[in-house]
């Protein structure tokens, strides 16, 4: 494990959120357009705390995606500015909590804070760990030529190149195999 469990889970949740708006061959439309979509996303990613289940909440969460995506493409100093601003805007006060099936981990918002505030602060807290560990290079854009999804590489050998939004890795491996076969027969 590279980071604490909650950091790794949050990084994967951020990537999943950002990738709901990525244009790829597999996912060419917004995957977070209805309140039901948001409910399912929150359930899958196990976000806790209060919810309003209204269009305002949906639009606020959707609006997070472009800003969070920037964290995959900016320099360390720019990432620090984004993270510090997210934490300051939310008046974040980190505290240890234990709930549901989760052991001790950090929350920096109150359970009654809006969902998008909790999401952006959790993202910022995870990025604090990434930045402090000098591991921003583990945040990448999918290596498939036709995909722009974000990737969190938590592999030991830093080898993850493709996203989890579709079958980019499989398509790349099949194309490479076919190219090798074509080369041998020529």
Buried (B, 14 or more C-beta within 10 A) or exposed (E): EBBBEBBBBBBBBBBBBBBBBBEBEBBEEBBBEEBEBBEEBBEEBEBBBEBEEEEEBBEBBBEBBEBBBEBBEBEEEEBBEBBEEBBEEBEBEEEEBEEEEBEEBBBBBBEEBBBBBBBBBBBBBBBBBBBEEEBBEBBBBBBBEEBBBBBBBBEEEEEBBBBBBBBBBEBBEEEEEEEEEEEEEE
